[in-house]
Amino acid sequence: MVAHLPWVAVTRYVVRPSGPLSGTVQVSGATKNLGCKLLAASLLTNGTSTIRNIPHVDDLDVMIELLRALGATVEPDGDDGLRIDASGEIVPDAPYEIVSKMRASFNVLGPLVARCGEARVAMPGGDSIGSRKLDMHIDGLRAMGARVEVDDGYVVAWSDGGLLGARHVLEFPSVGATENLLTAAVLAKGPTTIENAAREPEITELCRTLNMMGAHVVGGGTSTITVEGVEELSPVETELIGDRIEAGTFLMACAVAGGEIELVGTRLEHVEMVAHKLGRMGMLVSATPDGLWARKARRLDAVDVQTLPFPGFATDFMPLAVAALAVADGTAIVTENVYDGRFQFVDELARMGANVRNDGRHAIVRGVERLVAAEVQAADVRAGAALTIAALVADGETTIDACHHVDRGYANLPAKLRQLGADVDRRA
């Protein structure tokens, strides 16, 4: 049973089967995995930055609340923009009651230490998908000369003489650690090299935005990122890329329900491994001038999937892939290599008639032709999305509870699916 948290409104989705998908949908800006990180990076500047194409998701509310608690001013700018004014006094204390709601809140650690010389940031919260240790964040800051302690649920870091550039090798290409070390290094004295850095498109965009601010960052999108520290940064105006996880969700929805769809505002290279796997299953996916086109004309074949850091098959796509494999022809083994608690949704999918079994870091999926409606519950953002697309081929009316989790990362997923002809409603 997933606990309903006191700071969110409980939401459920109701889904009925409606046949193959058809139509065109605009992919939202990557608010959860990029926009929230750029809000944290805006603390590095003594001025007002603007982020555009940043649609509302619930995680954005948490990050805005946190920046305001730290002393920044955050206001809307038009229909799809935010202005972040960090020119006032910044208080480097990120409180538990905010940071515990969302892991991305921990991204303020690097900017606060870089700008203020100190930070006190609560241990983060977010989705319950397994252990996501902070050792790499802490070790990287210590390599740059910071003193770091964990005290009563807070990470406390300070550097009396300012951070110093250093070479640091990450044990694993962690996105969060790469982001925190990047944003700390841009104002450090001398060069910093981050080896085994994360290569996700969101990291590339963070590096690009930091360079627009006046940073000297080379190697974004590769496993070695070099940063030459500068004295100060300037505010910028930037725009988010399309959300590749949302794009992959629509591709997987087409893989489940069938049909022909077009996605506008995304790039094939951001979902290339998803497109490759779907192609092996028998689905057609190709680039268009504006995004992607996809068609499923027959029942797909099962293929094995294992999650890996980018450019591998992203862990966020794994629950969606299991939903697609649940109605594919044959048996597949899905291996989760990133988070150790990500298969919580499997029991819920089984309630819908899926023949799926979890064994440690593996799931064995034997495809069935159709699923059946049931009342199920979302354990996290992507699990809820996976149950939603599985319900597109479940006979009857499926109710997915606790979809406030889904709203943390998707800008109104039911409405987007309805644009493609799906029968999905939101209910309180």
C-alpha positions as CSV (number, residue, x, y, z in Angstrom):
1,M,0.0,0.0,0.0
2,V,1.3,3.4,-1.0
3,A,1.0,6.1,1.7
4,H,-0.9,9.2,0.7
5,L,1.3,12.1,1.6
6,P,-0.2,15.1,3.4
7,W,1.1,17.7,1.0
8,V,-0.6,16.4,-2.2
9,A,-4.1,16.0,-3.4
10,V,-5.1,12.4,-4.0
11,T,-5.8,11.8,-7.7
12,R,-6.9,8.8,-9.6
13,Y,-7.1,8.0,-13.3
14,V,-9.9,6.0,-14.9
15,V,-9.0,4.2,-18.2
16,R,-11.2,2.3,-20.6
17,P,-10.0,0.5,-23.8
18,S,-10.5,2.6,-26.9
19,G,-8.7,0.9,-29.8
20,P,-5.6,2.0,-31.6
21,L,-4.1,5.4,-31.0
22,S,-4.0,8.1,-33.7
23,G,-3.0,11.7,-34.0
24,T,-0.3,14.2,-33.1
25,V,0.8,15.4,-29.6
26,Q,3.2,18.0,-28.5
27,V,5.9,16.7,-26.1
28,S,6.1,18.9,-23.0
29,G,9.3,20.6,-21.9
30,A,11.5,18.5,-19.5
31,T,10.4,20.2,-16.3
32,K,11.1,17.3,-13.9
33,N,14.5,16.2,-15.1
34,L,15.9,19.5,-16.4
35,G,13.7,22.5,-15.4
36,C,14.0,21.8,-11.6
37,K,17.8,21.5,-12.0
38,L,18.1,24.8,-13.8
39,L,16.1,26.5,-11.1
40,A,18.7,25.2,-8.6
41,A,21.5,26.4,-10.9
42,S,20.0,29.9,-11.1
43,L,21.1,30.4,-7.5
44,L,24.7,30.8,-8.9
45,T,23.8,34.2,-10.4
46,N,23.3,37.5,-8.8
47,G,20.3,38.5,-11.0
48,T,17.2,37.3,-12.7
49,S,17.2,34.3,-15.0
50,T,14.3,33.2,-17.2
51,I,13.3,29.6,-18.1
52,R,10.8,29.0,-20.9
53,N,8.9,26.0,-22.1
54,I,8.6,24.9,-18.5
55,P,5.1,23.4,-18.1
56,H,3.6,22.7,-14.7
57,V,4.3,19.4,-12.9
58,D,3.9,19.0,-9.2
59,D,7.7,18.6,-8.6
60,L,8.1,22.2,-10.0
61,D,5.9,23.5,-7.1
62,V,8.3,21.9,-4.6
63,M,11.4,23.4,-6.3
64,I,9.8,26.9,-6.4
65,E,8.9,26.6,-2.7
66,L,12.4,25.7,-1.9
67,L,14.0,28.6,-3.8
68,R,11.7,31.0,-2.1
69,A,12.6,29.6,1.3
70,L,16.3,30.2,0.4
71,G,15.6,33.8,-0.4
72,A,15.0,33.9,-4.2
73,T,12.0,35.3,-5.9
74,V,10.2,33.1,-8.4
75,E,7.4,34.4,-10.6
76,P,5.6,33.3,-13.8
77,D,6.7,34.9,-17.1
78,G,4.0,34.5,-19.7
79,D,2.2,31.2,-20.3
80,D,5.2,28.9,-20.1
81,G,8.0,30.7,-18.4
82,L,9.4,31.4,-15.0
83,R,11.6,34.3,-13.7
84,I,14.0,33.5,-10.9
85,D,15.5,36.5,-9.1
86,A,18.5,35.4,-7.0
87,S,19.9,38.9,-6.5
88,G,18.9,39.1,-2.8
89,E,20.5,37.5,0.2
90,I,20.5,33.7,-0.1
91,V,20.1,31.8,3.1
92,P,22.0,28.5,2.6
93,D,19.6,26.3,4.6
94,A,17.3,23.9,2.7
95,P,14.7,22.7,5.2
96,Y,13.6,19.1,5.7
97,E,9.9,19.8,5.2
98,I,10.6,20.9,1.6
99,V,13.5,18.7,0.5
100,S,11.9,15.6,1.8
101,K,9.2,15.9,-0.8
102,M,11.5,15.5,-3.9
103,R,15.0,14.3,-4.5
104,A,15.9,17.0,-7.1
105,S,15.7,19.5,-4.2
106,F,19.1,18.2,-3.2
107,N,20.5,19.8,-6.3
108,V,20.8,23.1,-4.4
109,L,23.7,21.7,-2.5
110,G,26.4,22.5,-5.1
111,P,25.1,26.0,-6.0
112,L,24.8,27.0,-2.3
113,V,28.3,25.9,-1.4
114,A,29.7,27.6,-4.5
115,R,27.9,30.9,-3.9
116,C,27.7,31.1,-0.1
117,G,30.6,29.0,1.0
118,E,28.3,26.8,3.0
119,A,25.1,24.8,2.8
120,R,22.8,22.9,5.1
121,V,20.6,20.7,3.0
122,A,18.2,18.0,4.3
123,M,18.5,14.5,3.1
124,P,16.2,14.2,0.0
125,G,13.0,12.4,-0.5
126,G,11.1,11.5,-3.8
127,D,10.0,8.2,-5.3
128,S,10.5,5.0,-3.3
129,I,12.4,3.1,-6.0
130,G,15.4,1.9,-4.0
131,S,18.7,3.1,-2.5
132,R,20.1,6.3,-4.0
133,K,23.1,7.1,-1.8
134,L,24.7,10.5,-1.5
135,D,28.3,9.3,-1.1
136,M,29.3,10.5,-4.6
137,H,28.0,14.0,-4.0
138,I,29.8,14.2,-0.6
139,D,33.1,12.7,-1.9
140,G,33.2,15.1,-4.8
141,L,32.7,18.2,-2.7
142,R,35.4,16.9,-0.3
143,A,37.7,16.5,-3.3
144,M,37.2,20.2,-3.9
145,G,38.2,21.1,-0.4
146,A,34.9,21.3,1.3
147,R,34.3,19.9,4.7
148,V,31.1,17.8,4.8
149,E,29.3,16.2,7.6
150,V,26.0,14.4,7.9
151,D,24.2,15.8,11.0
152,D,20.7,14.8,12.2
153,G,19.3,14.2,8.7
154,Y,21.1,17.1,7.1
155,V,24.2,17.3,4.8
156,V,26.3,20.2,6.1
157,A,29.1,21.5,3.9
158,W,31.4,24.5,4.2
159,S,34.6,25.8,2.7
160,D,36.3,28.6,4.5
161,G,38.6,29.7,1.6
162,G,36.3,28.7,-1.3
163,L,36.2,25.6,-3.3
164,L,39.3,24.4,-5.2
165,G,39.3,22.7,-8.6
166,A,40.1,18.9,-8.5
167,R,39.9,15.7,-10.5
168,H,37.2,13.4,-9.3
169,V,36.1,10.0,-10.5
170,L,32.5,9.0,-9.9
171,E,31.9,5.4,-8.9
172,F,28.9,5.4,-11.1
173,P,27.7,7.9,-13.7
174,S,25.2,9.4,-11.3
175,V,23.1,12.2,-12.8
176,G,22.5,13.9,-9.5
177,A,26.1,13.8,-8.4
178,T,27.3,15.0,-11.8
179,E,24.9,18.0,-11.6
180,N,25.9,18.9,-8.0
181,L,29.6,18.7,-8.7
182,L,29.2,20.7,-12.0
183,T,27.4,23.5,-10.2
184,A,29.9,23.6,-7.4
185,A,32.9,23.6,-9.8
186,V,31.9,26.5,-12.0
187,L,32.8,29.0,-9.2
188,A,35.7,27.0,-7.8
189,K,39.3,28.2,-8.1
190,G,41.1,26.4,-10.9
191,P,40.1,23.4,-13.1
192,T,37.9,20.6,-12.1
193,T,37.6,17.3,-14.1
194,I,34.7,15.0,-13.5
195,E,35.4,11.5,-14.8
196,N,32.7,8.8,-15.4
197,A,30.2,11.7,-15.6
198,A,26.6,11.1,-16.5
199,R,25.9,11.7,-20.2
200,E,22.2,12.2,-20.2
201,P,20.8,15.0,-22.5
202,E,19.8,16.9,-19.4
203,I,23.4,17.0,-18.4
204,T,24.3,18.4,-21.8
205,E,21.7,21.1,-21.4
206,L,22.8,22.0,-17.9
207,C,26.4,22.4,-19.3
208,R,25.1,24.5,-22.1
209,T,23.1,26.8,-19.8
210,L,26.1,27.2,-17.4
211,N,28.2,28.3,-20.4
212,M,25.5,30.8,-21.3
213,M,25.9,32.1,-17.8
214,G,29.6,32.6,-18.4
215,A,31.0,29.3,-17.1
216,H,33.8,27.4,-18.9
217,V,32.5,23.8,-19.2
218,V,33.8,21.4,-21.8
219,G,32.7,17.8,-22.4
220,G,28.9,17.9,-21.6
221,G,27.4,14.7,-22.9
222,T,30.7,12.8,-22.6
223,S,32.1,10.8,-19.7
224,T,34.7,13.4,-19.0
225,I,33.6,17.0,-18.1
226,T,36.2,19.7,-17.5
227,V,35.3,22.9,-15.7
228,E,37.5,26.0,-15.4
229,G,36.2,28.0,-12.5
230,V,35.3,31.7,-13.0
231,E,34.8,34.6,-10.6
232,E,31.1,35.1,-11.2
233,L,28.2,34.1,-13.5
234,S,25.4,36.1,-15.1
235,P,21.7,35.4,-15.4
236,V,20.4,34.0,-18.6
237,E,17.2,33.3,-20.6
238,T,17.0,29.7,-21.7
239,E,14.4,27.1,-23.0
240,L,13.8,23.5,-22.0
241,I,14.2,20.7,-24.5
242,G,11.4,18.2,-24.9
243,D,10.9,15.7,-22.1
244,R,12.4,12.4,-23.5
245,I,10.7,10.3,-20.8
246,E,7.3,11.7,-21.9
247,A,8.2,11.0,-25.5
248,G,9.1,7.4,-24.6
249,T,5.8,7.1,-22.7
250,F,3.8,7.9,-25.8
251,L,5.9,5.5,-27.9
252,M,5.3,2.7,-25.3
253,A,1.5,3.7,-25.3
254,C,1.5,3.1,-29.0
255,A,3.3,-0.2,-28.5
256,V,0.6,-1.3,-26.1
257,A,-2.5,0.0,-27.9
258,G,-1.4,0.0,-31.5
259,G,-2.0,2.7,-34.1
260,E,0.0,5.5,-35.7
261,I,1.1,8.6,-33.8
262,E,3.4,11.6,-34.3
263,L,5.3,13.4,-31.6
264,V,6.3,17.0,-32.0
265,G,9.1,18.6,-30.0
266,T,11.4,15.7,-29.3
267,R,14.6,14.1,-30.9
268,L,15.3,10.6,-31.9
269,E,18.8,10.7,-30.4
270,H,17.2,11.3,-26.9
271,V,15.1,8.1,-27.1
272,E,17.3,6.1,-29.5
273,M,17.5,2.9,-27.3
274,V,13.8,2.9,-26.8
275,A,13.3,3.2,-30.6
276,H,15.8,0.5,-31.2
277,K,14.1,-2.0,-28.8
278,L,10.6,-1.2,-30.2
279,G,12.0,-1.7,-33.7
280,R,13.3,-5.2,-32.7
281,M,9.8,-5.9,-31.4
282,G,8.3,-5.1,-34.8
283,M,7.2,-1.4,-34.3
284,L,8.2,1.3,-36.8
285,V,9.8,4.5,-35.3
286,S,11.5,7.2,-37.4
287,A,12.5,10.8,-37.1
288,T,10.5,13.6,-38.6
289,P,11.5,17.3,-39.1
290,D,9.6,18.1,-35.9
291,G,10.0,15.0,-33.8
292,L,9.1,11.4,-34.2
293,W,6.6,9.2,-36.1
294,A,5.6,5.7,-34.8
295,R,3.3,2.9,-36.0
296,K,2.3,-0.5,-34.6
297,A,0.4,-2.6,-37.0
298,R,0.6,-6.1,-35.5
299,R,1.2,-7.7,-32.1
300,L,4.8,-7.1,-31.1
301,D,7.5,-9.7,-30.3
302,A,9.0,-9.9,-26.9
303,V,12.6,-8.8,-26.4
304,D,14.9,-8.7,-23.3
305,V,15.6,-5.3,-21.8
306,Q,18.2,-4.2,-19.3
307,T,18.5,-0.7,-17.9
308,L,21.8,1.2,-18.1
309,P,22.9,4.9,-17.8
310,F,22.5,6.9,-21.0
311,P,22.9,6.2,-23.9
312,G,21.6,2.8,-22.6
313,F,17.9,2.0,-21.9
314,A,17.0,4.5,-19.1
315,T,15.6,3.1,-15.8
316,D,12.6,5.5,-16.1
317,F,11.5,3.6,-19.3
318,M,11.7,0.2,-17.6
319,P,8.1,0.1,-16.1
320,L,6.7,1.3,-19.4
321,A,8.6,-1.5,-21.2
322,V,7.2,-4.1,-18.8
323,A,3.7,-2.8,-19.6
324,A,4.4,-3.2,-23.4
325,L,6.0,-6.6,-23.0
326,A,2.9,-7.7,-20.9
327,V,0.9,-7.9,-24.1
328,A,3.7,-8.9,-26.5
329,D,4.2,-12.3,-28.1
330,G,6.6,-14.4,-26.2
331,T,8.7,-14.2,-23.0
332,A,11.2,-11.5,-22.0
333,I,13.5,-10.9,-19.1
334,V,13.8,-7.3,-17.9
335,T,16.8,-6.5,-15.7
336,E,17.0,-3.3,-13.6
337,N,20.7,-2.3,-13.1
338,V,20.2,1.2,-11.7
339,Y,17.7,1.2,-8.7
340,D,17.1,-1.8,-6.5
341,G,13.5,-1.2,-5.6
342,R,11.9,-0.3,-8.9
343,F,9.7,-3.4,-9.4
344,Q,7.0,-2.5,-6.9
345,F,4.5,-2.0,-9.7
346,V,4.8,-5.7,-10.9
347,D,2.2,-6.9,-8.4
348,E,-0.2,-4.2,-9.5
349,L,0.3,-5.1,-13.2
350,A,-0.4,-8.8,-12.3
351,R,-3.7,-7.7,-10.8
352,M,-4.6,-6.6,-14.4
353,G,-3.9,-10.1,-15.7
354,A,-0.3,-9.7,-16.7
355,N,1.9,-12.8,-16.4
356,V,4.8,-11.1,-14.8
357,R,7.0,-12.2,-11.9
358,N,9.8,-10.3,-10.1
359,D,13.0,-12.1,-9.0
360,G,15.4,-9.7,-7.4
361,R,16.7,-7.3,-10.1
362,H,14.8,-9.2,-12.8
363,A,11.2,-9.5,-14.0
364,I,10.1,-12.4,-16.2
365,V,7.3,-11.3,-18.5
366,R,5.2,-13.8,-20.5
367,G,3.0,-11.9,-22.8
368,V,-0.8,-12.3,-22.9
369,E,-3.2,-11.0,-25.6
370,R,-5.3,-8.7,-23.4
371,L,-5.3,-7.5,-19.9
372,V,-8.4,-7.1,-17.6
373,A,-9.6,-4.1,-15.7
374,A,-8.7,-3.8,-12.0
375,E,-8.2,-1.2,-9.3
376,V,-4.5,-0.6,-8.9
377,Q,-2.2,1.9,-7.3
378,A,0.8,3.9,-8.5
379,A,3.9,3.6,-6.4
380,D,5.9,6.2,-8.2
381,V,5.9,8.5,-11.3
382,R,6.8,6.0,-14.0
383,A,5.0,3.0,-12.4
384,G,1.8,5.1,-12.5
385,A,2.4,5.9,-16.1
386,A,3.1,2.3,-16.9
387,L,-0.2,1.2,-15.3
388,T,-2.0,3.9,-17.3
389,I,-0.8,2.7,-20.6
390,A,-1.3,-1.0,-19.7
391,A,-5.0,-0.1,-19.0
392,L,-5.4,1.0,-22.6
393,V,-5.8,-2.7,-23.5
394,A,-7.5,-3.9,-20.3
395,D,-11.1,-5.0,-20.8
396,G,-13.4,-3.0,-18.6
397,E,-12.8,0.1,-16.5
398,T,-9.4,0.4,-14.8
399,T,-8.9,2.7,-11.8
400,I,-5.4,3.8,-11.0
401,D,-5.1,5.3,-7.5
402,A,-2.4,7.6,-6.1
403,C,-1.8,9.3,-9.4
404,H,-0.5,12.4,-7.6
405,H,2.8,10.5,-8.1
406,V,2.3,10.6,-11.9
407,D,1.5,14.4,-11.7
408,R,4.9,14.9,-10.2
409,G,6.5,14.3,-13.6
410,Y,3.9,14.6,-16.3
411,A,2.1,17.7,-17.5
412,N,-1.4,16.3,-17.5
413,L,-0.8,12.8,-19.0
414,P,-4.5,12.0,-19.3
415,A,-5.2,15.0,-21.5
416,K,-2.2,14.2,-23.7
417,L,-3.3,10.6,-24.1
418,R,-6.9,11.8,-25.0
419,Q,-5.3,13.8,-27.8
420,L,-4.3,10.5,-29.3
421,G,-7.8,9.0,-28.9
422,A,-7.3,7.2,-25.5
423,D,-10.2,7.1,-23.1
424,V,-8.5,8.4,-19.9
425,D,-10.1,10.6,-17.2
426,R,-8.8,12.3,-14.1
427,R,-10.9,12.1,-10.9
428,A,-10.3,13.5,-7.4
